[in-house]
Amino acid sequence: MRKKIVAGNWKMNTNLQDGIYLASSINNKLLAETGIDEIGVVIAPPFTHLIAISKVINNDRICLTAQNCATESKGAYTGEVSAEMLKSVGVKAVIIGHSERREYYKECSEVLNKKVKQVLANDMKTIFCCGEKLDQRKAENHFEVIKNQLEEVVFKLSENEFDKIIIAYEPIWAIGTGVTASSDQAQEMHAYIRKLIAENFNNTIAENTTILYGGSCKPSNSVELFAKADVDGGLIGGASLKANDFLEIIKSY
């Protein structure tokens, strides 16, 4: 059975002290709960926090994840952080292809391919994001957009490589806007993604692939979203910055 996961993407929020406090709070609340041991928990703090946070969380229970990585393994790339560097401080997964990286930093599929390869070469998991803009959905091109984003990157991988991929569907029009895709809209797209995976690989791989929903997921709507057959959890933004809210989302299962 595929893993149910709730992942917190902190984005560019919290200073180091506040980040340590938040991570400690999430860790302590999580370990005090019963009945949710089967739910995978991910937190993705800023680069500057990773080493310190790795020391205050139970790394067997919480998957420490990075929000990005470099396209290259090493060299004269001022300001970049390699996948190997991330692994060396305890990172187990990396978010690649988030809509904010695509939009603000013009990361194309060629760039994303290189980043995914770097993550896989260091034996870490990839949370690969895909999603459509509002005008693309209004034009009813959203299925084609998602298909292209997957085909241009993760569907180029071997079956063994794809085994380390977690998909996160994030309708861009629902990120940080307060607007959420309805549970039916989320289910429709997640089922479509799973169908594409089956067509490109096989039914077993499709059934075993975790597909997360990202886009204004919060305690008030997580139960309804997670109840859908093909929604395997969430990639949480703002609500992951409050320990109580994040825990309530995890408890939605």
matplotlib code that plots the C-alpha trace (Angstrom):
import matplotlib.pyplot as plt

x = [0.0, 1.3, 2.6, 0.3, 2.4, 1.9, 4.8, 5.4, 7.2, 8.3, 9.4, 11.4, 10.0, 11.3, 14.7, 16.9, 15.7, 12.0, 12.7, 14.3, 11.3, 8.8, 10.6, 10.9, 7.2, 6.1, 8.4, 7.2, 3.5, 3.9, 5.6, 3.0, 0.2, -1.0, -2.6, -0.8, 2.5, 1.7, 1.5, 4.8, 5.8, 8.0, 9.4, 11.3, 13.0, 15.3, 18.8, 20.2, 18.2, 18.8, 21.8, 20.3, 16.9, 18.3, 19.5, 16.2, 13.8, 13.4, 14.9, 13.2, 9.8, 10.3, 11.8, 14.1, 13.7, 15.3, 13.3, 15.7, 19.2, 21.8, 21.9, 25.6, 27.4, 30.3, 32.4, 32.4, 28.7, 28.6, 25.6, 24.4, 23.9, 24.5, 22.5, 25.6, 25.9, 22.2, 22.6, 25.7, 23.6, 20.8, 18.5, 16.5, 14.4, 14.3, 11.4, 12.0, 9.8, 7.7, 5.7, 7.5, 10.8, 9.3, 7.7, 10.1, 13.4, 12.4, 13.3, 12.5, 12.2, 15.9, 16.9, 14.5, 15.9, 19.4, 18.2, 16.2, 19.2, 21.4, 18.9, 18.7, 22.5, 22.7, 20.0, 17.4, 13.7, 12.3, 9.0, 8.3, 5.7, 3.4, 0.5, -1.4, -2.1, -5.6, -5.7, -4.7, -7.5, -10.0, -8.9, -9.4, -5.7, -4.9, -4.7, -2.3, -0.1, 0.3, 1.0, 3.7, 5.4, 5.5, 6.6, 9.4, 11.0, 10.0, 8.6, 12.1, 13.3, 13.7, 11.3, 13.9, 14.5, 10.8, 10.4, 12.1, 9.6, 6.7, 4.4, 2.8, 0.0, -0.3, -2.8, -1.0, -4.2, -4.7, -1.3, -1.3, -4.6, -6.9, -8.7, -8.6, -9.3, -12.5, -11.9, -13.5, -11.2, -8.2, -9.4, -10.0, -6.4, -4.8, -6.7, -5.5, -1.9, -2.1, -3.5, -0.5, 1.9, 0.3, 0.5, 4.1, 5.2, 2.7, -0.3, 1.7, 4.0, 1.0, -0.8, 2.4, 3.1, 2.2, 0.5, 0.1, -2.1, -0.7, -2.7, -4.1, -4.6, -5.5, -7.2, -10.6, -10.4, -7.8, -10.2, -12.4, -9.3, -7.6, -10.8, -10.5, -9.2, -6.2, -5.2, -2.4, -1.7, -0.6, 2.3, 1.4, 2.6, 1.3, -0.4, 2.9, 4.3, 1.9, 2.7, -0.9, -2.4, 0.2, -0.5, -4.3, -3.7, -1.6, -4.4, -6.9, -6.2]
y = [0.0, 3.4, 5.8, 8.5, 11.7, 15.2, 17.5, 21.0, 23.4, 26.3, 28.4, 31.5, 31.8, 31.8, 32.8, 30.1, 30.4, 30.4, 27.5, 25.4, 26.2, 25.3, 22.0, 21.1, 21.8, 19.7, 16.9, 16.9, 17.1, 14.3, 11.9, 12.5, 11.5, 7.9, 6.3, 8.2, 6.3, 5.1, 8.7, 9.9, 13.4, 15.7, 19.2, 21.3, 24.3, 26.8, 25.7, 27.7, 25.7, 22.1, 21.2, 22.6, 21.1, 17.7, 17.7, 18.5, 16.1, 12.3, 11.6, 8.2, 9.8, 13.1, 13.2, 16.2, 17.7, 20.5, 23.0, 22.9, 21.9, 22.7, 21.2, 20.4, 18.2, 20.6, 23.4, 27.1, 27.8, 30.6, 30.5, 27.0, 24.0, 20.6, 17.4, 15.8, 18.7, 18.3, 14.5, 15.1, 17.1, 14.5, 15.5, 12.6, 14.2, 17.3, 19.3, 19.9, 21.8, 23.9, 26.4, 29.3, 28.0, 27.6, 31.0, 33.3, 31.6, 30.4, 26.7, 24.8, 21.0, 20.8, 22.3, 20.1, 17.0, 17.9, 18.5, 15.3, 13.3, 14.9, 14.0, 10.4, 10.1, 10.8, 8.2, 10.7, 10.9, 13.7, 15.4, 16.5, 19.3, 19.8, 22.2, 24.5, 28.2, 29.7, 30.7, 27.2, 25.7, 28.1, 27.2, 23.5, 22.8, 21.7, 18.0, 18.6, 20.9, 18.3, 15.5, 17.6, 18.5, 14.8, 13.5, 16.1, 15.0, 12.1, 9.9, 9.9, 7.9, 4.2, 2.2, 1.9, 5.7, 6.5, 4.4, 7.3, 9.9, 11.4, 13.5, 16.7, 18.3, 22.0, 24.0, 27.3, 29.3, 27.8, 28.5, 31.2, 32.6, 31.1, 29.4, 25.6, 23.2, 21.3, 17.8, 16.5, 18.6, 17.3, 13.7, 14.1, 15.3, 12.8, 10.0, 11.4, 11.5, 7.9, 6.9, 8.5, 6.7, 3.4, 4.2, 5.2, 2.4, -0.1, -0.4, -1.7, 1.4, 3.7, 2.1, 2.4, 6.1, 8.7, 11.7, 14.7, 17.7, 21.2, 24.4, 26.1, 22.8, 23.5, 21.8, 23.0, 21.1, 18.4, 15.7, 16.1, 16.2, 13.2, 11.2, 11.0, 7.7, 9.1, 11.9, 10.5, 13.5, 17.1, 19.5, 22.1, 25.8, 28.3, 25.9, 24.1, 27.2, 26.6, 23.4, 22.9, 23.4, 21.1, 18.4, 18.7, 18.1, 15.0, 13.8, 14.2, 10.5]
z = [0.0, -0.9, 1.8, 3.1, 3.6, 5.0, 4.0, 5.3, 2.9, 5.0, 2.0, 3.0, 6.5, 10.0, 11.3, 12.7, 16.3, 15.3, 13.0, 15.7, 18.0, 15.3, 14.4, 18.1, 18.7, 15.7, 16.8, 20.4, 19.5, 16.9, 19.3, 21.9, 19.5, 19.1, 16.1, 13.4, 13.2, 9.7, 8.3, 6.9, 8.1, 6.1, 6.9, 4.5, 6.3, 4.6, 3.9, 6.8, 9.3, 8.2, 10.4, 13.5, 12.9, 12.2, 15.8, 17.4, 15.6, 15.6, 12.2, 12.1, 12.4, 10.5, 7.0, 6.8, 3.3, 1.3, -0.8, -3.7, -4.9, -7.5, -11.0, -10.6, -8.1, -7.3, -8.7, -9.3, -8.7, -6.2, -3.9, -4.9, -2.6, -4.0, -3.4, -1.9, 0.6, 1.6, 2.1, 4.3, 6.8, 7.1, 4.3, 2.9, 0.2, -2.0, -3.4, -7.2, -9.6, -7.2, -9.1, -7.4, -8.7, -12.2, -12.2, -10.3, -11.2, -14.7, -14.0, -17.2, -17.6, -18.7, -15.4, -13.4, -15.1, -13.9, -10.4, -10.2, -11.4, -8.7, -6.0, -7.3, -7.6, -3.9, -3.0, -1.8, -2.7, -4.9, -4.3, -7.8, -8.2, -11.2, -11.6, -13.9, -13.9, -13.7, -17.4, -18.3, -16.3, -17.6, -21.2, -20.2, -20.9, -17.4, -18.2, -21.1, -18.9, -16.2, -18.8, -20.4, -17.1, -16.1, -19.5, -19.8, -16.5, -14.3, -17.1, -18.6, -15.5, -15.3, -13.1, -10.3, -10.4, -10.4, -7.3, -5.4, -6.8, -4.9, -7.0, -5.7, -7.6, -6.9, -8.8, -9.0, -8.8, -5.3, -3.8, -1.1, -2.5, 0.0, -2.9, -2.8, -5.5, -4.5, -3.3, -6.5, -8.6, -6.6, -7.0, -10.7, -11.3, -9.0, -10.7, -14.1, -12.9, -11.6, -15.0, -16.7, -14.5, -15.3, -19.0, -18.8, -16.4, -15.2, -12.9, -9.9, -10.0, -10.4, -7.4, -5.3, -6.1, -3.5, -5.0, -2.7, -3.0, -2.5, -2.6, 0.5, 2.3, 6.0, 8.9, 7.7, 4.4, 4.9, 6.0, 2.9, 0.6, 2.2, 2.0, -1.8, -3.1, -5.0, -2.7, -0.6, 1.6, 1.2, 0.5, 3.0, 2.9, 5.3, 7.7, 8.2, 10.0, 12.9, 14.8, 16.0, 12.5, 10.9, 13.5, 12.9, 9.2, 10.0, 12.2, 9.4, 8.6]

ax = plt.figure().add_subplot(projection="3d")
ax.plot(x, y, z, "-o")
ax.set_aspect("equal")
plt.show()
